[in-house]
Amino acid sequence: MTKKPSYEELEQRVAELEKRLRPRETEEAEKKISEVFCSMVEDMPALMCRFLPDGTLTFVNRNLCDYFGSKKEHLIGQNFFQFIPEEERQEVRRRFISLTRESPVVTYEHQVIASDGSRRWQQRTDRALFDEAGNLKEYQCLSLDVTDHKRVEEALREKEAIFSAFLAHSPIYVFFKDKNIRSIHLSKNYEKMLGMPLHEAIGKPMDELFPPDVAKGMIADDMRVLSEGKRVDVVEELGGRIYETIKFPVLKNGVPFVLAGLTMDITERKQVEEALQESEKRYRQLFNHAPAGIYELDFHKQRFIAVNDVMCKYTGYSEEEFLRMNFYDILPDDAKTLCTQRIRKLMAGESVPEEVEYKITKKDGKELWVVLKIKPVYENGKVKGVTTVVHDITERCKVEQKLRQSEERLRSLSAELMKAQENERIRISKELHDEIGHSLAILKHRVRSIGKSLLAPQPQLSNDGDAAVELIDELLEKLRRISKDLNPAILENLGLSPALRCLAESFMEEYKMPVSVSIDETGGLFSKETARNLYRIFQEALTNIAKHANANHVNVQIRRENENVYCLIEDDGQGFDVNEARGRDARCKGLGLTVMEERAFLIGGTLEISSCKGERGTKMLLTVPIDNGRVN
């Protein structure tokens, strides 16, 4: 770009022309000089104008017209100060007024209002013109547009401010060095590291700032960066601290001219890394020597990422084989769906049981029962996978299976014994009613016949006969009651609800104890066997109340809700310790709770007994599902 001539240079050129065109006395010479001067003024790249002391423009060159977007004839006669922003006019006027014959020139910068209304910056050189008598005639202004230059300066100042703030507040150490390996910029935190103000450290060689052995290494690294033009990473120790430094060249036309670098104190990070490595080492030792199987699973990769020796021993797979496998590879088909559901819940942030039992498939195809204790592994707050501890419970499952089978056999035996007991009761009841009852009736008839057949009145013998008949009647009544208890015919003939009402009435009649009865109709809901077990549970409960509760009132309720029948028996008598009653030896006189609970189990129900020793009242709630009753 061609350099724009200054006002002084233009004057010098005019003077040279005057010398060449002398003698000036001639009109022709003066005319030529004027023409040349006007041509130079019109063609110069600067903006030029003249105006009177009041600001009225008397001359403008072409560039100034173009600059303000107006013609010369429109500008001549206008006031110069209208192009100056109002807030700057007073300062510009002051500069003009300050010009004297002894000091007629001033140069400064100010803003003007362009033709589009925007503000632009100009650098002005103003000259005051005086006549021979020393009177001010007018002002001459020569100006250049420096708006772009001002913008560049402003941008540079902003970048300098940013750069200075960065160096002042950077948490890491920042440095810049010249080709002589001397610091030209340092961040503020170097003052603490070096123990001196920055202005003292700037410009010093490295061996005056750092210990000789450290400085020697620094200089070698710096020279390598500047000579090779490549980044160098260095880790070094200084004053018991560990620093990591990144050095790189700043290029100009592809050639390094400054070295820049960042230094970070990584002492704590190194300590954490070493502690983490030690922790990882201990973890791996525990991982591999744990008495249980352990594996780590990555949900995203759908792969095992770690397994220990025990897990390999459990399954027969090697560690290398495991790390190529998917978790589903060791699951039988029936467990895969359940596993998929659990993984989806875990990844969705839902809670799942930490412990679960699975069957896994060994390498030889055999199945192994295991219990998995699962701990989620998180990354960025989301479940990434799991660490799982595996215990082989195959032997335990076998024992539990045998125990269940034994329990089932005992339950079956118990059910058969109760059936046999009921059948025996029916048989005894029929024998008592049909045979012994019939025999007693005959005996009663014969005793009466003997009394009538006496030839002569014998009062004593007649009284004995009457007493014998009364005794036989009592025996018959007891026999009927025993037969009824052994096999209530009303249960077989009319159903469960009428039989329980009758049982409650008999209880009130025998023990003179009031009973509140509220029984819904249950006809058709239960099989005969279930109904018989329900009746026996009620019968045993009422017997226990009569023998042990010392109660004043009994409440009996049966209600149906949805698919269940709820049976309630409660009294206001003295309470007892339920667990103590269950634990009594079978040879001791108990409350029959075991038999009642066994009957409830056989019909698919649950029996809940609420009572406390030393308090009043006992409540027994029997819940029986209707469907289970039908099945029974």
C-alpha positions in Angstrom: 0.0 0.0 0.0 1.4 3.5 -1.0 2.2 5.6 2.0 0.1 8.7 2.3 2.2 12.0 2.3 2.0 14.2 5.3 1.1 17.8 5.3 4.8 18.8 5.7 5.8 16.6 2.7 3.2 18.4 0.6 4.5 21.8 1.6 8.0 20.7 0.7 6.9 19.6 -2.7 5.2 22.9 -3.3 8.3 24.7 -2.3 10.4 22.7 -4.8 8.0 23.5 -7.6 8.2 27.2 -6.7 11.9 27.1 -7.0 11.8 25.4 -10.4 9.2 27.8 -11.7 10.9 31.1 -10.7 10.9 33.9 -11.4 7.6 34.0 -9.5 7.1 37.6 -10.5 5.7 36.6 -13.7 1.9 36.0 -13.9 2.4 32.9 -16.1 4.7 31.3 -13.5 2.3 32.0 -10.7 -0.5 30.5 -12.8 1.4 27.3 -13.5 2.3 27.0 -9.8 -1.3 27.4 -8.8 -2.4 24.8 -11.4 0.2 22.3 -10.2 -0.7 22.9 -6.6 -4.5 22.6 -7.2 -3.8 19.4 -9.2 -1.8 17.9 -6.3 -4.4 18.9 -3.8 -7.2 17.3 -5.8 -5.2 14.1 -6.4 -3.7 13.6 -3.0 -5.2 10.7 -1.0 -5.8 12.9 2.0 -8.9 14.9 2.8 -8.3 18.7 2.6 -10.4 21.7 3.4 -10.2 25.4 4.4 -12.7 27.3 6.5 -13.0 30.7 8.1 -12.7 31.2 11.8 -16.5 30.9 12.2 -16.3 27.4 10.5 -17.6 28.3 7.0 -16.0 26.1 4.4 -14.1 27.9 1.7 -12.4 25.0 0.0 -12.7 21.2 -0.2 -10.9 18.7 -2.3 -12.4 15.9 -4.3 -11.5 13.2 -1.7 -13.3 15.1 1.0 -16.4 15.4 -1.2 -16.4 11.7 -1.9 -15.8 10.9 1.8 -18.9 12.9 2.9 -20.9 11.9 -0.2 -21.6 15.4 -1.3 -20.6 17.7 -4.2 -18.2 20.6 -3.8 -20.7 23.3 -4.5 -23.0 21.9 -1.8 -20.2 21.8 0.8 -18.7 25.2 0.2 -20.5 27.7 2.5 -21.5 25.0 5.1 -20.2 25.0 8.6 -17.2 22.7 9.2 -18.3 21.9 12.7 -21.5 20.2 11.6 -19.4 17.1 10.7 -18.0 16.9 14.2 -20.1 15.0 16.9 -21.7 17.4 19.3 -19.8 16.0 22.3 -16.4 16.6 20.6 -17.1 20.1 19.1 -15.9 22.1 22.1 -12.6 20.2 22.2 -12.0 20.6 18.5 -12.8 24.4 18.7 -10.4 24.7 21.7 -7.6 23.2 19.5 -8.2 25.7 16.7 -8.3 28.6 19.1 -5.0 27.5 20.6 -3.1 27.9 17.3 -0.9 31.0 17.0 1.5 32.5 14.5 4.4 31.1 16.5 2.7 27.7 16.9 0.3 27.4 13.9 0.1 23.6 13.5 -1.6 20.9 15.6 -2.1 17.1 14.9 -4.7 15.0 16.8 -7.4 12.4 16.3 -11.2 12.8 16.7 -14.5 11.4 15.3 -16.6 12.7 12.4 -20.1 12.0 11.3 -20.0 10.2 7.9 -22.6 10.5 5.1 -24.4 7.3 6.3 -24.7 8.7 9.9 -22.0 6.4 11.2 -19.0 7.7 13.2 -15.5 7.3 11.8 -12.1 8.3 13.2 -9.8 10.8 11.5 -6.2 11.9 12.1 -6.1 15.7 11.5 -3.3 18.2 11.0 -4.7 21.7 11.3 -2.8 24.9 10.3 -3.8 28.5 11.1 -3.2 30.9 8.2 -2.3 34.5 9.0 -1.8 37.6 6.8 1.3 39.8 6.8 -0.1 41.8 9.6 -0.5 38.7 11.7 -4.3 38.6 11.5 -6.0 35.1 11.3 -7.4 34.6 7.9 -8.6 31.0 7.9 -7.8 27.4 8.8 -6.5 24.6 6.6 -7.1 21.0 7.6 -5.5 17.9 6.2 -6.9 14.6 7.5 -6.7 10.8 7.0 -9.4 8.2 7.9 -7.9 6.0 10.6 -11.1 4.1 11.5 -9.7 0.7 10.5 -6.5 1.5 12.3 -8.4 2.5 15.5 -10.4 -0.8 15.3 -7.2 -2.8 15.0 -5.8 -0.9 18.0 -9.0 -1.6 20.0 -8.9 -5.2 19.0 -5.2 -5.4 20.1 -6.0 -3.7 23.4 -8.9 -6.2 24.0 -6.6 -9.2 23.2 -3.9 -7.7 25.4 -6.4 -7.3 28.2 -7.6 -10.9 27.8 -4.0 -12.1 27.6 -3.0 -10.2 30.7 -6.1 -11.4 32.7 -5.3 -15.0 31.6 -1.7 -14.7 32.8 -2.9 -13.0 36.1 -5.5 -15.6 37.0 -4.5 -18.8 35.3 -4.5 -21.8 37.7 -1.7 -23.4 35.6 1.7 -21.9 34.9 2.0 -20.2 31.5 5.3 -19.0 30.0 6.7 -17.6 26.7 10.4 -17.5 25.9 12.4 -15.9 23.1 15.0 -17.7 20.9 17.6 -17.0 23.6 15.6 -19.1 26.1 14.7 -16.1 28.2 11.2 -15.5 29.6 9.2 -12.7 27.9 5.8 -13.5 29.5 5.0 -15.4 32.7 1.7 -16.0 34.5 1.3 -14.4 37.9 1.6 -17.7 39.8 5.3 -17.9 38.9 5.9 -15.3 41.6 5.2 -17.9 44.3 7.1 -20.7 42.5 10.2 -18.6 41.8 10.0 -16.5 45.0 10.4 -13.2 43.1 8.3 -10.5 41.4 7.6 -11.1 37.7 9.5 -8.0 36.5 12.6 -9.5 38.1 12.1 -12.9 36.5 11.4 -11.6 33.0 14.5 -11.7 30.8 16.6 -13.8 33.1 18.2 -17.1 31.8 16.9 -20.3 33.1 20.0 -21.1 35.3 19.3 -17.9 37.3 15.7 -19.0 38.0 16.0 -22.8 38.6 18.5 -25.2 40.1 21.3 -26.0 37.6 20.3 -29.6 36.9 16.7 -28.6 36.3 17.7 -25.6 34.2 20.0 -27.8 32.0 17.1 -30.1 31.2 14.8 -27.2 30.5 17.2 -25.5 28.1 17.8 -28.8 26.2 14.0 -29.3 25.8 13.5 -25.7 24.8 16.2 -25.9 22.1 14.7 -29.0 20.8 11.2 -27.4 20.5 12.7 -24.3 18.6 14.9 -26.4 16.4 12.5 -29.1 15.5 9.3 -27.0 15.6 7.5 -29.8 17.5 5.6 -30.2 20.8 7.5 -31.7 23.7 5.9 -33.1 26.9 8.1 -33.2 30.1 7.5 -34.4 33.7 10.0 -33.0 36.2 10.4 -32.6 39.9 11.1 -29.3 41.6 11.1 -28.6 45.3 9.4 -31.8 46.2 6.6 -31.2 43.8 5.9 -32.9 40.5 5.2 -30.8 37.4 4.0 -31.8 33.9 5.0 -29.3 31.2 3.8 -29.0 27.6 6.1 -27.0 25.3 5.3 -26.0 21.8 6.6 -23.5 19.2 4.8 -20.3 18.0 5.3 -20.1 14.3 5.8 -17.1 12.1 5.9 -17.8 8.3 6.3 -21.5 9.3 9.3 -20.8 11.4 9.4 -20.9 15.3 10.1 -17.5 16.7 8.7 -17.9 20.2 8.4 -20.9 22.6 5.2 -21.2 24.6 4.4 -23.6 27.4 2.0 -24.7 30.1 3.1 -26.2 33.4 0.7 -28.1 35.7 1.4 -29.2 39.3 0.4 -32.8 39.2 1.7 -33.8 42.6 -1.8 -34.6 44.1 -2.8 -36.3 40.9 0.2 -38.5 41.0 -0.5 -39.3 44.6 -4.1 -40.2 43.7 -2.9 -42.3 40.8 -0.4 -44.2 42.9 -3.1 -44.7 45.6 -5.5 -45.9 42.9 -2.9 -48.3 41.5 -2.3 -49.7 45.0 -6.0 -50.0 45.6 -6.5 -51.6 42.2 -3.7 -54.1 43.1 -5.3 -55.0 46.4 -8.7 -55.2 44.7 -7.2 -57.6 42.1 -5.7 -59.7 44.9 -9.1 -59.9 46.7 -10.8 -60.4 43.3 -8.7 -63.4 42.4 -8.4 -65.0 45.8 -12.0 -64.5 47.0 -13.8 -67.7 48.2 -16.7 -66.9 45.8 -16.9 -66.4 42.1 -16.8 -62.8 40.9 -17.4 -61.3 37.5 -17.8 -57.8 36.0 -20.3 -57.2 33.2 -20.5 -54.3 30.8 -24.1 -53.8 29.6 -23.1 -51.6 26.6 -20.5 -54.0 25.3 -22.7 -57.0 26.4 -19.5 -58.8 27.5 -17.7 -60.0 30.6 -14.9 -57.6 31.3 -13.4 -59.5 34.2 -13.8 -62.9 36.0 -11.9 -64.4 38.8 -10.4 -67.9 39.2 -13.3 -69.2 41.3 -15.8 -68.3 38.6 -13.7 -70.2 36.0 -13.6 -73.2 38.4 -17.4 -73.1 38.9 -18.1 -73.1 35.1 -15.2 -74.8 33.5 -14.5 -71.9 31.2 -11.1 -70.2 31.1 -10.7 -66.5 31.7 -9.9 -66.0 27.9 -13.1 -67.8 27.0 -15.1 -65.7 29.4 -13.9 -62.4 28.1 -15.2 -63.4 24.6 -18.6 -64.4 25.9 -21.9 -62.8 26.5 -23.6 -63.2 29.9 -26.5 -65.0 28.1 -24.1 -67.7 27.0 -24.0 -69.2 30.5 -27.8 -68.9 31.1 -30.4 -71.6 30.3 -33.3 -70.4 28.1 -35.8 -70.1 31.0 -33.5 -67.6 32.8 -32.6 -65.3 29.8 -35.9 -63.5 29.8 -35.7 -62.8 33.5 -32.2 -61.6 33.2 -33.1 -59.2 30.3 -35.9 -57.7 32.4 -33.5 -57.1 35.3 -30.9 -55.4 33.1 -33.5 -53.1 31.5 -34.7 -52.1 35.0 -31.2 -51.4 36.2 -30.3 -49.3 33.1 -33.6 -47.4 33.6 -32.6 -46.6 37.2 -35.3 -48.8 38.7 -34.6 -50.8 41.9 -34.1 -54.5 41.7 -33.3 -57.1 44.5 -29.6 -57.2 45.2 -29.7 -60.9 45.6 -31.2 -63.4 43.2 -30.9 -67.1 42.5 -30.2 -68.4 39.0 -29.3 -71.5 37.2 -26.2 -71.2 35.0 -24.9 -73.7 32.4 -21.4 -75.0 32.8 -19.1 -75.7 29.9 -19.9 -79.4 30.1 -23.7 -78.6 29.7 -24.5 -79.4 33.4 -26.6 -76.8 35.4 -25.3 -75.1 38.5 -27.5 -73.3 41.0 -26.0 -70.0 42.1 -27.0 -67.0 44.2 -25.9 -63.7 42.6 -25.3 -60.6 44.8 -25.4 -57.8 42.3 -23.9 -54.3 42.7 -24.5 -51.7 39.9 -21.5 -49.9 38.3 -22.2 -46.3 37.4 -20.7 -44.0 34.8 -21.8 -40.3 34.6 -24.7 -41.1 36.9 -26.0 -44.0 34.8 -25.7 -47.7 35.2 -23.0 -49.0 33.0 -22.8 -52.6 34.2 -22.6 -54.7 37.4 -20.1 -56.4 39.6 -21.5 -59.7 40.8 -20.5 -62.1 43.6 -21.5 -65.7 42.8 -22.0 -68.4 45.4 -22.5 -72.1 44.4 -25.6 -73.2 46.2 -26.2 -76.4 44.2 -25.7 -78.6 47.3 -27.9 -76.4 49.4 -30.6 -76.5 46.7 -30.4 -80.3 46.7 -30.8 -80.4 50.5 -33.7 -77.9 50.2 -35.3 -80.0 47.5 -35.0 -83.1 49.7 -36.4 -81.1 52.6 -39.3 -80.0 50.5 -39.9 -83.5 49.4 -39.8 -84.7 53.0 -42.2 -81.9 54.0 -44.5 -82.8 51.2 -44.5 -86.4 52.3 -45.2 -85.3 55.9 -48.0 -83.0 54.7 -49.4 -85.8 52.7 -49.1 -88.2 55.6 -50.7 -85.6 57.9 -53.5 -85.2 55.5 -54.0 -89.0 55.2 -53.9 -89.3 59.0 -56.6 -86.6 59.4 -58.7 -88.3 56.8 -58.2 -91.6 58.6 -59.1 -89.9 61.9 -62.3 -88.4 60.3 -63.2 -91.8 58.9 -62.5 -93.4 62.3 -64.7 -90.8 64.0 -67.5 -91.5 61.5 -67.1 -95.3 62.1 -67.1 -94.9 65.9 -70.0 -92.4 65.8 -72.1 -94.9 63.8 -71.2 -97.8 66.1 -72.0 -95.7 69.1 -75.3 -94.6 67.6 -76.3 -97.8 65.9 -75.0 -100.5 68.2 -74.4 -99.2 71.7 -77.3 -96.8 71.5 -79.6 -99.6 70.3 -78.3 -101.9 73.1 -78.9 -99.2 75.7 -82.5 -98.7 74.4 -83.2 -102.4 74.7 -81.6 -102.4 78.2 -83.9 -99.5 79.2 -86.9 -101.4 77.8 -86.0 -104.6 79.7 -85.4 -102.7 83.0 -88.9 -101.2 82.7 -90.4 -104.6 81.9 -88.7 -106.2 84.9 -90.2 -103.5 87.1 -93.7 -104.2 85.7 -93.4 -107.9 86.1 -92.9 -107.9 89.9 -95.7 -110.1 91.6 -95.9 -108.0 94.7 -95.1 -104.4 95.2 -91.4 -103.9 96.2 -90.8 -100.1 96.6 -87.1 -100.4 97.0 -86.6 -102.5 93.9 -89.0 -100.2 92.0 -87.0 -97.1 92.9 -83.7 -98.8 91.8 -85.4 -99.7 88.5 -86.4 -96.1 88.0 -82.9 -94.9 88.9 -81.4 -97.4 86.4 -83.7 -96.0 83.6 -82.6 -92.4 84.4 -79.0 -93.5 84.2 -79.6 -95.2 80.9 -81.3 -92.0 79.6 -78.2 -90.0 80.7 -76.0 -92.5 78.9 -78.0 -92.2 75.8 -77.8 -88.4 75.9 -74.1 -88.5 76.3 -73.8 -91.1 73.6 -75.8 -88.9 71.2 -73.6 -85.8 72.1 -70.3 -87.8 71.6 -71.7 -89.2 68.4 -72.6 -85.7 67.2 -69.1 -84.3 68.1 -67.5 -87.2 66.3 -69.6 -86.9 63.2 -72.0 -83.9 63.0 -74.7 -85.1 60.7 -75.9 -81.5 60.1 -72.5 -80.7 58.4 -73.1 -83.6 55.9 -76.8 -82.9 55.4 -77.2 -79.1 55.5 -73.7 -77.7 54.9 -71.0 -75.6 56.7 -72.9 -72.5 57.7 -75.9 -74.2 59.4 -73.4 -76.6 61.1 -71.3 -73.7 62.5 -74.5 -72.0 63.8 -75.5 -75.2 65.5 -72.0 -75.6 66.9 -72.2 -72.0 68.4 -75.7 -72.7 69.9 -74.5 -76.0 71.5 -71.5 -74.1 72.9 -73.8 -71.5 74.5 -76.1 -74.2 75.9 -73.3 -76.3 77.3 -71.0 -73.6 78.7 -73.6 -70.9 79.5 -71.4 -68.3 77.6 -73.0 -65.8 75.2 -71.9 -66.0 71.5 -72.4 -63.3 68.8 -72.9 -65.1 65.5 -72.7 -63.5 62.0 -72.2 -66.1 59.3 -72.6 -65.6 55.6 -73.9 -68.4 53.5 -71.0 -70.5 52.2 -73.0 -73.2 50.3 -71.2 -74.5 47.2 -67.9 -72.7 48.0 -66.0 -75.6 49.5 -65.6 -79.3 49.0 -66.7 -81.7 51.8 -63.2 -82.2 53.0 -62.5 -78.4 53.2 -65.8 -77.8 55.0 -65.0 -80.6 57.5 -61.5 -79.0 58.2 -63.1 -75.6 58.7 -65.6 -77.1 61.1 -62.9 -78.8 63.1 -60.9 -75.6 63.3 -63.9 -73.8 64.7 -64.7 -76.7 67.1 -61.1 -76.7 68.4 -61.1 -72.9 68.8 -64.3 -72.9 70.8 -63.1 -75.9 73.0 -59.8 -73.9 73.7 -61.9 -70.9 74.7 -64.0 -73.0 77.1 -61.0 -74.7 78.7 -58.5 -71.9 78.9 -59.8 -68.4 78.2 -62.1 -67.8 81.2 -64.0 -65.5 78.8 -67.4 -63.8 79.2 -68.2 -63.4 75.6 -67.3 -64.9 72.2 -67.7 -63.4 68.7 -68.0 -65.6 65.6 -68.0 -64.1 62.1 -67.8 -65.6 58.6 -67.8 -63.2 55.6 -67.0 -63.5 51.9 -65.0 -60.8 50.2 -64.1 -61.3 46.5 -62.3 -64.6 46.2 -61.7 -65.2 49.9 -63.7 -66.3 52.9 -62.7 -64.7 56.2 -63.4 -66.6 59.4 -63.1 -64.7 62.7 -63.3 -66.1 66.3 -62.5 -63.7 69.2 -63.0 -63.7 72.9 -62.6 -61.3 75.8 -60.8 -63.8 78.0 -57.2 -64.0 79.3 -54.5 -64.0 76.6 -51.6 -66.3 76.1 -48.1 -66.4 74.5 -48.7 -67.8 71.0 -45.0 -68.8 70.4 -44.8 -70.5 73.8 -48.0 -72.5 73.0 -46.6 -73.6 69.6 -43.3 -74.7 71.3 -44.9 -77.0 73.9 -43.9 -80.6 73.8 -46.5 -82.7 72.1 -46.8 -84.8 75.3 -47.9 -81.7 77.3 -51.4 -80.5 77.4 -51.6 -77.9 74.7 -54.1 -75.7 72.9 -54.2 -77.7 69.6 -52.6 -74.8 67.7 -50.4 -77.1 65.6 -53.4 -79.2 64.5 -55.4 -76.1 63.6 -52.5 -74.6 61.6 -52.0 -77.9 59.8 -55.7 -78.0 58.8 -55.5 -74.4 57.6 -52.5 -75.3 55.5 -54.2 -78.4 54.0 -57.1 -76.3 52.7 -54.7 -73.6 51.3 -55.6 -71.0 54.0 -53.6 -68.9 56.5 -54.3 -68.8 60.2 -53.4 -65.7 62.2 -53.6 -65.7 66.0 -53.3 -62.5 68.0 -52.9 -62.7 71.8 -50.5 -61.6 74.5 -49.9 -63.1 77.9 -51.2 -61.0 80.7 -53.7 -59.1 78.5 -57.4 -59.6 77.8 -58.7 -61.0 74.5 -57.6 -63.4 71.8 -58.4 -63.1 68.1 -58.1 -65.8 65.5 -58.5 -65.0 61.8 -58.6 -67.7 59.2 -58.4 -66.7 55.5 -59.4 -69.3 52.9 -59.2 -68.7 49.1 -62.4 -70.0 47.5 -60.6 -71.5 44.5 -58.3 -73.5 46.7 -61.3 -74.7 48.6 -62.9 -75.9 45.4 -59.8 -77.7 44.4 -59.6 -79.4 47.7 
